[in-house]
Amino acid sequence: MLNRTTLDPETRVLYGDSLQPPPGYVFDAAVATTFSLDFETALAAPVSLALFAAENRDDILAHPLALLEGAERIAGRLVIFADSGHLHAQSRPHSRLCSLLERIIVEVAAPRDGAFHPKMWALRYRPTRADDPTLLRLLVLSRNLTRDRSWDISLRLDGELTRRPDANNRPLFDLLTRLPDLAVAGISDDARALTTEIAENVRRTKWTLPDHFDDVEFAVNGFDGKIWQPTTCTRLGVISPFCDTSALNLLAGLPTAEKPIIISRPDQLACVDSATLDAFAHVSVLDEMAASEDGEEVSPSELQGLHAKAFIAEIGWDTVLTVGSGNATRPALLSGNNVELFASLRGKRSKVGSVEQIMGDKGFGRLTRVFVPSELDPVDPAVVTAEARLDEARRALCRGGLRLRCERVESEDADAHPWRVWLTPLEPVPLNGIGSLSVWPITRGDGHACDVLAALRSGASVNLGAMPIVDLTRFLAFRLTDENGKATALFSTSLIMDGLPAERHAAILRWVIDSRDAFFRYLRLLLSELGDPFSAALAAQEGSGATPWTAAADDAPLLEDMVRALCRGGERLHAIERLMTRLEDCGDAGSDPIPADFRTLWAAFRIALQDQGVDHAG
């Protein structure tokens, strides 16, 4: 993260910590953008926003009740825009809670047929004291919303909402306001309205700059305006995990007093013309020892290595540091086909540092080594061609040509397989160059995969099988293989589902809250106030509600928490009323987790709520 020491590799920031509100504030609303996304990381984000932070994602994923309540609390207050077809998938079943993300994730397509690539959070926090101002936070990232262990860069700007627009924020405003119209499978009116509201807030925010920087400017590529590129400078340094010959020729051809330097990935540099690399003073790659911490083992499925993106330019007495999503590639910097976001910070070189200080042996460069051109062979052209075919097929599958249809099935065992799902193409999908295509709901895993290639090519509907209501989801996993077996793609996308039963959400709720113990622990989460992460973390722990309603994890009576909630206006009790109504609506899904003694207690609180004039009908 950018702070006192620019791009110092010893300065680490946890993703979840960046989402946490400042002291005296609570999360109110947010809009995020990402190229790729994995469901578990996206499911953990609402917990970090509304309940408590954790050292890593797995600490949150271990508490399904917290995942449920996090999704409930931020419902209608968070929208995540992701590139269509770049939701991660896996062979094993995803948690059924991932279906709750249908209300949060909106898949979009870049208007100029490139990638939707910006990584950004625009967050709004409301004060706990009436006299304090509303605060905004902007995160400009180089990483996606995934389980990524790579080296990344993040810029965090906190600011105060003002009455007047700031002209420097116009590119951010334009990006946010365009997002809803990029949606490939529609967007709800609520998500559209929230995005427009946050865009207007960002436009009127005065940002506090990081230490030693005097100015910040934003730029967005991928629409109709001018394409951002590095400009004439005394010296240029580039950190870019992905690169190509045409973009590096552009950078090497800028009028500079000295040759530029670059840090990239060996597999990318191996594909660049040698004459282009010769135009750079130094060509480096991340040292293998820096790819993991302390030699820890990392799963092959987890990304690691270099993913940071930055352009460092010396201009006069200043250093301009540009961070964001754009790589040194043709779609990002030349054609402008990719939607990219850049933030450029300007400061005096004596305070910020020179290119050599930032990227050399005393800065990020101490994690690198010299690139050896012969260390890797260029990628097989046949593989490049196969991957291009898969990408074309991915676009065809994800951009409006498919729908899902859900229908009730008559069965003696109604709880097991009462719903059947059909995949229906609106018209035949050619899928040229594809050898195989299998599909399954992400909640089922590839043990329930169906071969759909022939059906989709002919325009026929496909029966994806019968399943319980809790497995119904708009998210499908696709596995594509090209006809020569040179490349495979595994991804997920969300499709419009006709006939999705209204009680599906309540069924998932009942699936998670399946016992008396789970019910009481969830009550503790409901009664934990925004801004009280310690109580929320305690409530999420296993076994914290195993005793009757008069006990809790910290020995404070649950009854006292309910009385306190009543005195504060009853908002949390309103949530309990909604919970009980939903559990009762799905009462045929097993034994009743609501104890009789709590029902008696709740009847008294309903009377108190009515006397107080609190609407608890939900």
SEPA-696969 format. One line per 3 residues: number of its first residue (from 0); for each residue x negated, y negated, z of C-alpha. Coordinates in nm, 4 decimals. Layout:
<nodes>
NUM> X,Y,Z ~ ...
</nodes>
This chain:
<nodes>
0> 0.0000,0.0000,0.0000 ~ -0.1166,-0.3545,-0.0729 ~ -0.2215,-0.5344,0.2457
3> -0.5404,-0.6706,0.4060 ~ -0.7750,-0.4476,0.2065 ~ -0.6648,-0.4343,-0.1565
6> -0.6122,-0.0746,-0.2723 ~ -0.8171,0.0607,0.0170 ~ -0.7728,0.4420,-0.0001
9> -0.7874,0.4561,0.3805 ~ -0.4630,0.2563,0.4036 ~ -0.1795,0.5095,0.3984
12> 0.1940,0.4444,0.4171 ~ 0.4680,0.7051,0.4511 ~ 0.7537,0.6762,0.2035
15> 1.0138,0.7031,0.4822 ~ 0.8477,0.4267,0.6828 ~ 0.8799,0.1903,0.3872
18> 1.2572,0.2338,0.3983 ~ 1.2913,0.1616,0.7694 ~ 1.4503,-0.1730,0.8636
21> 1.2548,-0.4450,1.0462 ~ 1.3130,-0.4816,1.4241 ~ 1.6532,-0.6313,1.4950
24> 1.7987,-0.5130,1.1628 ~ 1.9870,-0.2121,1.0277 ~ 2.0204,-0.0705,0.6783
27> 2.3096,-0.2167,0.4814 ~ 2.2753,-0.1244,0.1117 ~ 2.0200,-0.0335,-0.1554
30> 1.9639,0.0332,-0.5235 ~ 1.6720,0.2540,-0.6314 ~ 1.5275,0.3529,-0.9676
33> 1.3056,0.6496,-1.0531 ~ 1.1951,0.8447,-1.3587 ~ 1.2166,1.1896,-1.2008
36> 1.3817,1.3119,-0.8839 ~ 1.4038,1.6271,-0.6778 ~ 1.7207,1.6956,-0.4843
39> 1.5639,1.7665,-0.1464 ~ 1.3687,1.4401,-0.1427 ~ 1.6786,1.2478,-0.2512
42> 1.8796,1.4227,0.0215 ~ 1.6248,1.3232,0.2851 ~ 1.6250,0.9550,0.1832
45> 1.9660,0.8715,0.3411 ~ 1.8451,1.0137,0.6739 ~ 1.5410,0.7838,0.6607
48> 1.7696,0.4911,0.5788 ~ 2.0511,0.5450,0.8266 ~ 1.9295,0.7710,1.1081
51> 1.5592,0.8231,1.1793 ~ 1.2170,0.8378,1.0164 ~ 1.0011,1.1507,1.0111
54> 0.6387,1.2317,0.9389 ~ 0.7329,1.4236,0.6262 ~ 1.0287,1.5352,0.4207
57> 1.0383,1.8879,0.5644 ~ 1.0969,1.7521,0.9154 ~ 1.4238,1.6041,0.7879
60> 1.5257,1.8992,0.5699 ~ 1.5118,2.1246,0.8766 ~ 1.8247,1.9519,1.0148
63> 2.1291,2.0091,0.7897 ~ 2.3552,1.8155,1.0264 ~ 2.1323,1.5104,0.9886
66> 2.1368,1.5518,0.6100 ~ 2.5150,1.5633,0.6158 ~ 2.5535,1.2585,0.8395
69> 2.2902,1.0649,0.6473 ~ 2.4834,1.1213,0.3242 ~ 2.8085,1.0271,0.4977
72> 2.6736,0.7033,0.6435 ~ 2.5240,0.5689,0.3230 ~ 2.8154,0.6782,0.0997
75> 2.9046,0.3812,-0.1163 ~ 2.5968,0.1882,-0.0041 ~ 2.3193,0.3551,-0.2061
78> 2.2818,0.4136,-0.5797 ~ 1.9799,0.5896,-0.7316 ~ 1.9285,0.5522,-1.1079
81> 1.7148,0.8286,-1.2650 ~ 1.6085,0.9160,-1.6186 ~ 1.8592,1.1540,-1.7745
84> 1.7344,1.5129,-1.7799 ~ 1.4502,1.4587,-1.5348 ~ 1.6161,1.5857,-1.2198
87> 1.4022,1.8721,-1.0955 ~ 1.5440,2.2237,-1.0868 ~ 1.4272,2.5506,-0.9346
90> 1.4991,2.9211,-0.9699 ~ 1.6299,2.9693,-0.6157 ~ 1.9583,2.8104,-0.5033
93> 1.9548,2.4516,-0.3829 ~ 2.1347,2.3605,-0.0631 ~ 2.5067,2.3101,-0.1105
96> 2.4547,1.9695,0.0511 ~ 2.2873,1.8582,-0.2719 ~ 2.6330,1.8292,-0.4253
99> 2.6882,1.5278,-0.1983 ~ 2.4315,1.3485,-0.4149 ~ 2.6854,1.3369,-0.6980
102> 2.8107,1.0143,-0.5378 ~ 2.4603,0.8634,-0.5282 ~ 2.2623,0.9694,-0.8386
105> 2.3385,0.8037,-1.1727 ~ 2.1485,0.9326,-1.4761 ~ 2.0559,0.6710,-1.7348
108> 1.8885,0.6531,-2.0756 ~ 1.6431,0.3891,-2.1976 ~ 1.8069,0.1722,-2.4657
111> 1.5148,0.2048,-2.7099 ~ 1.4930,0.5859,-2.6967 ~ 1.1939,0.5974,-2.4659
114> 1.1761,0.6981,-2.0992 ~ 1.3541,0.5176,-1.8178 ~ 1.0421,0.4845,-1.6043
117> 1.0640,0.2117,-1.3335 ~ 1.0157,0.3123,-0.9688 ~ 1.1744,0.0568,-0.7396
120> 1.3816,0.0095,-0.4244 ~ 1.5839,-0.3049,-0.3573 ~ 1.7098,-0.2794,0.0018
123> 1.9322,-0.5082,0.2051 ~ 1.9236,-0.5164,0.5867 ~ 2.1786,-0.6875,0.8064
126> 2.0856,-0.8383,1.1432 ~ 2.2123,-0.7053,1.4739 ~ 2.2409,-1.0670,1.5948
129> 2.4904,-1.2918,1.4190 ~ 2.2584,-1.5923,1.3910 ~ 1.9764,-1.4109,1.2092
132> 1.9498,-1.4178,0.8275 ~ 2.0085,-1.1266,0.5919 ~ 1.6798,-0.9701,0.4775
135> 1.5866,-0.8012,0.1505 ~ 1.2993,-0.5645,0.0801 ~ 1.1522,-0.4838,-0.2589
138> 0.9396,-0.1742,-0.3115 ~ 0.7539,-0.1573,-0.6433 ~ 0.6091,0.1921,-0.6682
141> 0.4019,0.4086,-0.8972 ~ 0.5557,0.7304,-0.7638 ~ 0.8894,0.8967,-0.8277
144> 1.1437,1.0206,-0.5772 ~ 0.9854,1.3661,-0.5648 ~ 0.7701,1.5896,-0.3495
147> 0.4572,1.4347,-0.4945 ~ 0.1186,1.4596,-0.3194 ~ -0.0639,1.2409,-0.5706
150> -0.2558,0.9191,-0.5079 ~ -0.0053,0.6386,-0.5629 ~ 0.0228,0.2631,-0.5120
153> 0.3136,0.0770,-0.3535 ~ 0.3883,-0.2916,-0.3151 ~ 0.6264,-0.3950,-0.0372
156> 0.7744,-0.7431,-0.0317 ~ 1.0075,-0.8573,0.2467 ~ 1.2150,-1.1669,0.1986
159> 1.5039,-1.3745,0.3259 ~ 1.8290,-1.4149,0.1358 ~ 1.8745,-1.7817,0.0396
162> 2.1461,-1.9807,-0.1338 ~ 1.9452,-2.0721,-0.4434 ~ 1.8221,-1.8398,-0.7204
165> 1.4458,-1.8069,-0.7626 ~ 1.3393,-1.8165,-1.1270 ~ 1.0532,-1.5716,-1.0585
168> 1.3127,-1.3058,-0.9690 ~ 1.4901,-1.3270,-1.3039 ~ 1.3260,-1.0101,-1.4511
171> 1.4363,-0.8105,-1.1443 ~ 1.7881,-0.9499,-1.1749 ~ 1.8027,-0.8630,-1.5465
174> 1.6840,-0.5064,-1.4841 ~ 1.9367,-0.4437,-1.2063 ~ 2.2315,-0.5911,-1.3933
177> 2.1583,-0.3768,-1.7006 ~ 2.1431,-0.0469,-1.5097 ~ 2.5167,0.0432,-1.5016
180> 2.5469,0.0114,-1.8804 ~ 2.2635,0.2639,-1.9274 ~ 2.4575,0.5452,-1.7542
183> 2.5003,0.8519,-1.9777 ~ 2.7863,1.0238,-1.7900 ~ 2.9711,0.7230,-1.6556
186> 2.9377,0.5308,-1.3305 ~ 3.1940,0.4647,-1.0599 ~ 3.3376,0.1176,-1.0123
189> 3.1938,0.1118,-0.6594 ~ 2.8401,0.1935,-0.7796 ~ 2.8647,-0.0691,-1.0517
192> 2.9860,-0.3323,-0.8049 ~ 2.7120,-0.2486,-0.5529 ~ 2.4405,-0.2725,-0.8177
195> 2.5696,-0.6113,-0.9325 ~ 2.5823,-0.7331,-0.5716 ~ 2.2242,-0.6258,-0.4944
198> 2.1065,-0.7836,-0.8209 ~ 2.2536,-1.1171,-0.7156 ~ 2.0956,-1.0833,-0.3691
201> 1.7514,-1.0111,-0.5202 ~ 1.7857,-1.3124,-0.7462 ~ 1.8291,-1.5373,-0.4393
204> 1.5513,-1.3899,-0.2228 ~ 1.2353,-1.5754,-0.1204 ~ 0.9587,-1.3162,-0.0807
207> 0.6773,-1.3228,0.1741 ~ 0.3549,-1.2393,-0.0109 ~ 0.0864,-0.9952,0.1110
210> -0.2162,-1.1477,0.2811 ~ -0.4578,-1.3381,0.0544 ~ -0.2194,-1.3564,-0.2438
213> -0.0720,-1.6882,-0.3590 ~ 0.1817,-1.5905,-0.6218 ~ 0.3842,-1.2986,-0.7598
216> 0.5431,-1.2549,-1.1023 ~ 0.7610,-0.9713,-1.2316 ~ 0.7977,-0.8288,-1.5815
219> 1.0172,-0.5612,-1.7364 ~ 0.9477,-0.3817,-2.0645 ~ 1.1952,-0.1743,-2.2618
222> 1.4672,-0.4251,-2.3437 ~ 1.4761,-0.7064,-2.5998 ~ 1.2305,-0.9492,-2.4431
225> 0.8565,-0.9943,-2.4719 ~ 0.6464,-0.6856,-2.3974 ~ 0.4187,-0.7291,-2.0963
228> 0.0516,-0.6556,-2.1627 ~ -0.2719,-0.7520,-1.9857 ~ -0.4028,-1.0830,-2.1232
231> -0.7410,-1.2394,-2.1910 ~ -0.9637,-1.2161,-1.8843 ~ -1.3261,-1.2177,-1.7739
234> -1.3136,-0.8531,-1.6760 ~ -1.0465,-0.5814,-1.6718 ~ -1.0100,-0.2679,-1.4653
237> -0.7433,-0.0044,-1.5372 ~ -0.6070,0.2758,-1.3194 ~ -0.3744,0.4889,-1.5285
240> -0.3117,0.8635,-1.4957 ~ -0.1672,0.8793,-1.8482 ~ -0.3301,0.7108,-2.1471
243> -0.3599,0.7344,-2.5234 ~ -0.5914,0.6072,-2.7914 ~ -0.3704,0.3247,-2.9215
246> -0.3134,0.1667,-2.5782 ~ -0.6800,0.1987,-2.4786 ~ -0.7796,0.0343,-2.8075
249> -0.5539,-0.2562,-2.7132 ~ -0.7147,-0.2886,-2.3695 ~ -1.0703,-0.2494,-2.4963
252> -1.0019,-0.5106,-2.7662 ~ -0.8992,-0.7863,-2.5242 ~ -1.1413,-1.0831,-2.5237
255> -1.3504,-1.0201,-2.2120 ~ -1.7017,-1.1083,-2.1001 ~ -1.7683,-0.7477,-2.0018
258> -1.6431,-0.4112,-2.1159 ~ -1.3407,-0.2863,-1.9183 ~ -1.3502,0.0120,-1.6853
261> -1.0872,0.2839,-1.6463 ~ -0.9909,0.5576,-1.4004 ~ -0.7610,0.8241,-1.5456
264> -0.7061,1.2003,-1.5598 ~ -0.9446,1.4349,-1.7409 ~ -0.6700,1.6100,-1.9408
267> -0.5566,1.2717,-2.0747 ~ -0.9033,1.1359,-2.1507 ~ -0.9884,1.4569,-2.3372
270> -0.7252,1.3614,-2.5964 ~ -0.8588,1.0069,-2.6518 ~ -1.0935,0.9303,-2.9440
273> -1.4547,0.9225,-2.8312 ~ -1.5137,0.5875,-3.0053 ~ -1.2351,0.4375,-2.7929
276> -1.3897,0.5651,-2.4700 ~ -1.7261,0.4258,-2.5757 ~ -1.5710,0.0786,-2.5643
279> -1.5338,0.1090,-2.1848 ~ -1.8203,0.0385,-1.9473 ~ -1.7151,0.3152,-1.7058
282> -1.4744,0.6049,-1.7572 ~ -1.3942,0.7902,-1.4348 ~ -1.1562,1.0507,-1.3018
285> -1.0394,1.1356,-0.9511 ~ -1.2846,1.3662,-0.7763 ~ -1.1353,1.7094,-0.7055
288> -1.2219,1.6709,-0.3355 ~ -0.9902,1.3672,-0.3169 ~ -0.6899,1.5531,-0.4571
291> -0.5951,1.6941,-0.1158 ~ -0.6498,1.5910,0.2430 ~ -0.9208,1.7710,0.4375
294> -0.9179,2.0610,0.1953 ~ -0.5534,2.1476,0.2728 ~ -0.3827,2.3931,0.0415
297> -0.1106,2.2477,-0.1789 ~ 0.1643,2.4461,-0.3492 ~ 0.1212,2.4721,-0.7275
300> 0.4692,2.3180,-0.7613 ~ 0.3566,2.0027,-0.5796 ~ 0.1967,1.7330,-0.7912
303> -0.1444,1.6164,-0.6813 ~ -0.4308,1.4131,-0.8181 ~ -0.3986,1.0634,-0.9644
306> -0.0599,0.9002,-1.0183 ~ -0.1413,0.5385,-0.9258 ~ -0.1080,0.2701,-1.1938
309> -0.2761,-0.0707,-1.1784 ~ -0.4320,-0.3348,-1.4025 ~ -0.6896,-0.5594,-1.2289
312> -0.7931,-0.8720,-1.4190 ~ -1.0429,-1.1437,-1.3289 ~ -0.9137,-1.4757,-1.4636
315> -1.1130,-1.7847,-1.3717 ~ -1.1540,-1.7941,-0.9938 ~ -0.8594,-1.5586,-0.9474
318> -0.7932,-1.1881,-0.9463 ~ -0.4574,-1.0747,-1.0837 ~ -0.3484,-0.7318,-0.9635
321> -0.0601,-0.5779,-1.1593 ~ 0.1095,-0.2671,-1.0179 ~ 0.4226,-0.0790,-1.1124
324> 0.5334,0.2053,-1.3345 ~ 0.3565,0.1426,-1.6640 ~ 0.0706,0.3602,-1.7875
327> -0.1868,0.2707,-2.0510 ~ 0.0235,0.4329,-2.3233 ~ 0.1867,0.3217,-2.6462
330> 0.5499,0.3557,-2.5207 ~ 0.4693,0.1495,-2.2105 ~ 0.2484,-0.1311,-2.3504
333> 0.2789,-0.1436,-2.7318 ~ 0.6171,-0.0268,-2.8639 ~ 0.7980,-0.1143,-2.5423
336> 1.0243,0.1889,-2.5848 ~ 0.9889,0.2810,-2.2182 ~ 1.1698,0.0816,-1.9514
339> 0.8881,-0.0231,-1.7164 ~ 0.8572,-0.2580,-1.4188 ~ 0.5439,-0.4589,-1.3342
342> 0.4610,-0.6882,-1.0406 ~ 0.1570,-0.9149,-1.0776 ~ -0.0044,-1.0630,-0.7664
345> -0.2508,-1.3513,-0.8021 ~ -0.5099,-1.4510,-0.5424 ~ -0.8571,-1.6007,-0.5137
348> -1.1237,-1.3474,-0.6070 ~ -1.3236,-1.4442,-0.2969 ~ -1.0349,-1.3191,-0.0816
351> -0.8708,-1.0474,-0.2925 ~ -1.1871,-0.8952,-0.4385 ~ -1.3316,-0.8488,-0.7847
354> -1.2735,-0.5595,-1.0225 ~ -1.5954,-0.4041,-0.9009 ~ -1.5009,-0.4425,-0.5339
357> -1.1535,-0.2966,-0.5849 ~ -1.2448,-0.0132,-0.8225 ~ -1.6132,0.0412,-0.7401
360> -1.7964,0.2499,-0.4835 ~ -1.6756,0.0340,-0.1938 ~ -1.3124,0.0526,-0.3051
363> -1.0938,0.3103,-0.4765 ~ -1.3877,0.4159,-0.6908 ~ -1.5462,0.6092,-0.4049
366> -1.2832,0.8778,-0.4698 ~ -1.3877,0.9175,-0.8327 ~ -1.6579,1.0722,-1.0485
369> -1.7782,1.0113,-1.4047 ~ -1.5687,1.1752,-1.6763 ~ -1.7576,1.4298,-1.8860
372> -1.6037,1.4411,-2.2381 ~ -1.6859,1.8090,-2.2880 ~ -1.5307,1.9286,-1.9603
375> -1.1869,1.9937,-2.1110 ~ -1.0622,2.0909,-2.4544 ~ -0.7902,1.8765,-2.6122
378> -0.4357,2.0084,-2.5827 ~ -0.3312,2.2608,-2.8471 ~ -0.1299,2.0726,-3.1164
381> 0.1176,2.3624,-3.1260 ~ 0.1923,2.3045,-2.7579 ~ 0.2436,1.9322,-2.8215
384> 0.4881,2.0134,-3.1013 ~ 0.6739,2.2663,-2.8842 ~ 0.7045,2.0187,-2.5975
387> 0.8426,1.7570,-2.8375 ~ 1.1108,2.0052,-2.9481 ~ 1.2023,2.0754,-2.5875
390> 1.2254,1.7046,-2.5134 ~ 1.4577,1.6538,-2.8101 ~ 1.6780,1.9420,-2.6914
393> 1.6769,1.8029,-2.3359 ~ 1.8090,1.4714,-2.4650 ~ 2.0838,1.6405,-2.6647
396> 2.1981,1.8430,-2.3626 ~ 2.1954,1.5538,-2.1169 ~ 2.3419,1.2631,-2.3079
399> 2.7140,1.3134,-2.3249 ~ 2.7571,1.6260,-2.5355 ~ 2.8620,1.8645,-2.2554
402> 3.1347,1.8752,-1.9901 ~ 3.2358,2.1140,-1.7122 ~ 3.5845,2.2441,-1.6424
405> 3.6906,2.3967,-1.3136 ~ 3.9965,2.6202,-1.2697 ~ 4.1496,2.8168,-0.9823
408> 4.1232,3.1970,-0.9991 ~ 4.3820,3.4300,-0.8519 ~ 4.2031,3.6649,-0.6120
411> 4.2846,3.8719,-0.3066 ~ 3.9616,3.7450,-0.1495 ~ 4.0350,3.3752,-0.1906
414> 3.7384,3.2639,0.0198 ~ 3.4805,3.4407,-0.1955 ~ 3.5385,3.3525,-0.5635
417> 3.8471,3.1362,-0.6082 ~ 3.7078,2.8997,-0.8745 ~ 3.5809,2.9553,-1.2283
420> 3.3611,2.7060,-1.4141 ~ 3.3404,2.6585,-1.7907 ~ 3.0686,2.4731,-1.9826
423> 3.2228,2.3050,-2.2874 ~ 3.0373,2.1245,-2.5687 ~ 3.2274,1.8352,-2.7262
426> 3.0732,1.9429,-3.0572 ~ 2.8104,2.1956,-3.1712 ~ 2.4632,2.1230,-3.0349
429> 2.1968,2.2163,-3.2981 ~ 1.9048,2.2771,-3.0547 ~ 1.6574,2.3180,-3.3392
432> 1.3376,2.5045,-3.2579 ~ 1.4742,2.6498,-2.9328 ~ 1.4285,3.0219,-2.8666
435> 1.6292,3.0629,-2.5447 ~ 1.8507,2.8565,-2.3168 ~ 1.9939,2.9672,-1.9819
438> 2.2131,2.7675,-1.7445 ~ 2.3322,2.7992,-1.3838 ~ 2.4828,2.5773,-1.1123
441> 2.2001,2.4554,-0.8881 ~ 2.3810,2.5939,-0.5809 ~ 2.3718,2.9485,-0.7277
444> 2.0149,3.0038,-0.8485 ~ 1.8979,3.1741,-1.1673 ~ 2.0360,3.5079,-1.0488
447> 2.3632,3.3688,-1.1857 ~ 2.2127,3.2308,-1.5091 ~ 2.4071,3.2567,-1.8361
450> 2.2586,3.2668,-2.1861 ~ 2.4341,2.9785,-2.3625 ~ 2.2203,2.9102,-2.6717
453> 2.4447,3.0767,-2.9328 ~ 2.7639,2.9381,-2.7790 ~ 2.6438,2.5784,-2.7684
456> 2.5149,2.5974,-3.1259 ~ 2.8602,2.7105,-3.2401 ~ 3.0478,2.4633,-3.0180
459> 3.2107,2.7361,-2.8044 ~ 3.2865,2.7133,-2.4310 ~ 3.0849,2.9306,-2.1917
462> 3.2158,3.1009,-1.8765 ~ 2.9595,3.0239,-1.6019 ~ 3.1312,3.2607,-1.3596
465> 3.3579,3.2518,-1.0557 ~ 3.2305,3.1049,-0.7295 ~ 3.3463,2.9822,-0.3864
468> 3.4526,2.6212,-0.3570 ~ 3.1337,2.5242,-0.1682 ~ 2.9241,2.6252,-0.4712
471> 3.1089,2.3982,-0.7122 ~ 2.8764,2.1246,-0.8344 ~ 2.8341,1.8861,-1.1235
474> 2.4590,1.9590,-1.1260 ~ 2.3489,2.2323,-1.3670 ~ 1.9996,2.3786,-1.4067
477> 1.8706,2.4404,-1.7605 ~ 1.5763,2.6570,-1.8648 ~ 1.4580,2.5973,-2.2225
480> 1.1929,2.7898,-2.4187 ~ 1.0788,2.6957,-2.7671 ~ 1.1118,2.9528,-3.0458
483> 0.7366,3.0275,-3.0481 ~ 0.7090,3.0707,-2.6720 ~ 0.4540,2.7875,-2.6483
486> 0.6378,2.5779,-2.3875 ~ 0.9155,2.6007,-2.1296 ~ 1.1175,2.3296,-1.9574
489> 1.3194,2.3610,-1.6368 ~ 1.5383,2.0667,-1.5387 ~ 1.8781,1.9668,-1.4068
492> 2.1432,1.7183,-1.5101 ~ 2.4834,1.6074,-1.3856 ~ 2.7858,1.6566,-1.6103
495> 3.1406,1.5278,-1.5857 ~ 3.3523,1.8014,-1.4214 ~ 3.7238,1.8171,-1.4925
498> 3.9436,1.9780,-1.2281 ~ 3.6983,1.9475,-0.9379 ~ 3.9170,2.0137,-0.6308
501> 3.9548,1.7206,-0.3929 ~ 3.8956,1.9478,-0.0935 ~ 3.5441,2.0502,-0.2105
504> 3.3819,1.7827,0.0067 ~ 3.5729,1.8996,0.3158 ~ 3.4707,2.2591,0.2399
507> 3.1018,2.1638,0.2383 ~ 3.1555,1.9804,0.5663 ~ 3.3131,2.2921,0.7181
510> 3.0303,2.5067,0.5811 ~ 2.7742,2.2987,0.7729 ~ 2.9829,2.2501,1.0888
513> 3.0583,2.6170,1.1310 ~ 3.0493,2.6583,1.5090 ~ 3.1245,2.4909,1.8412
516> 2.7523,2.4155,1.8824 ~ 2.7280,2.2512,1.5390 ~ 3.0436,2.0493,1.6085
519> 2.9053,1.8973,1.9294 ~ 2.5658,1.8226,1.7743 ~ 2.7386,1.6489,1.4872
522> 2.9451,1.4435,1.7312 ~ 2.6213,1.3250,1.8870 ~ 2.5014,1.2136,1.5436
525> 2.8297,1.0350,1.4777 ~ 2.8039,0.8485,1.8072 ~ 2.4429,0.7405,1.7548
528> 2.4468,0.3769,1.6502 ~ 2.2663,0.2365,1.3494 ~ 1.9349,0.1058,1.4756
531> 1.9016,0.3788,1.7424 ~ 1.6778,0.6343,1.5675 ~ 1.5693,0.8060,1.8898
534> 1.9242,0.9100,1.9809 ~ 1.9909,1.0232,1.6244 ~ 1.6751,1.2357,1.6161
537> 1.7684,1.3977,1.9484 ~ 2.1179,1.4737,1.8282 ~ 1.9843,1.6442,1.5163
540> 1.7753,1.8936,1.7133 ~ 1.8875,2.2541,1.7288 ~ 2.0672,2.3460,2.0480
543> 2.1238,1.9904,2.1658 ~ 2.4968,2.0386,2.1833 ~ 2.5278,2.4015,2.2843
546> 2.6911,2.3243,2.6171 ~ 3.0461,2.1840,2.6615 ~ 3.1333,1.8258,2.5727
549> 3.0239,1.6956,2.9112 ~ 2.6564,1.7710,2.8307 ~ 2.4074,1.6539,2.5719
552> 2.0400,1.6701,2.4801 ~ 1.9390,1.3952,2.7198 ~ 2.1925,1.4915,2.9914
555> 2.3995,1.1803,2.9167 ~ 2.7680,1.2783,2.9004 ~ 2.9216,1.2758,2.5567
558> 3.2277,1.1207,2.7162 ~ 3.0231,0.8145,2.8114 ~ 2.9072,0.7755,2.4529
561> 3.2677,0.7887,2.3349 ~ 3.3757,0.5263,2.5885 ~ 3.0819,0.3078,2.4827
564> 3.1861,0.3455,2.1183 ~ 3.5421,0.2442,2.2104 ~ 3.4156,-0.0678,2.3875
567> 3.2113,-0.1621,2.0810 ~ 3.5170,-0.1642,1.8579 ~ 3.5715,0.2012,1.7743
570> 3.3802,0.2243,1.4448 ~ 3.2053,0.5475,1.5442 ~ 3.5334,0.6906,1.6777
573> 3.6863,0.6170,1.3418 ~ 3.4187,0.8489,1.1964 ~ 3.5149,1.1215,1.4464
576> 3.8772,1.0927,1.3361 ~ 3.7733,1.1378,0.9724 ~ 3.5614,1.4372,1.0699
579> 3.8446,1.6140,1.2506 ~ 4.0891,1.5455,0.9693 ~ 3.8518,1.6936,0.7123
582> 3.7784,2.0000,0.9233 ~ 4.1501,2.0590,0.9668 ~ 4.2119,2.0104,0.5930
585> 3.9825,2.3049,0.5266 ~ 4.0985,2.5152,0.8178 ~ 4.1161,2.8403,0.6195
588> 3.7365,2.8561,0.5826 ~ 3.6798,3.0486,0.9047 ~ 3.7206,3.0032,1.2777
591> 3.8037,2.6560,1.4117 ~ 3.4839,2.4842,1.5338 ~ 3.6816,2.2180,1.7269
594> 3.7202,2.3310,2.0915 ~ 4.0647,2.3016,2.2470 ~ 3.9319,2.0932,2.5407
597> 3.7907,1.8372,2.2997 ~ 4.1237,1.8153,2.1171 ~ 4.2850,1.7252,2.4500
600> 4.0210,1.4601,2.5132 ~ 4.0580,1.3220,2.1640 ~ 4.4340,1.2816,2.2021
603> 4.3678,1.0377,2.4878 ~ 4.1174,0.8420,2.2800 ~ 4.3634,0.8133,1.9909
606> 4.6088,0.6469,2.2262 ~ 4.3347,0.4085,2.3428 ~ 4.2451,0.3260,1.9832
609> 4.6089,0.2497,1.9049 ~ 4.6356,0.0246,2.2098 ~ 4.3189,-0.1537,2.0945
612> 4.4623,-0.2029,1.7489 ~ 4.1891,-0.0025,1.5754 ~ 4.2887,0.1616,1.2484
615> 4.1771,0.5228,1.2857 ~ 4.3845,0.6862,1.0153 ~ 4.0828,0.6922,0.7813
</nodes>
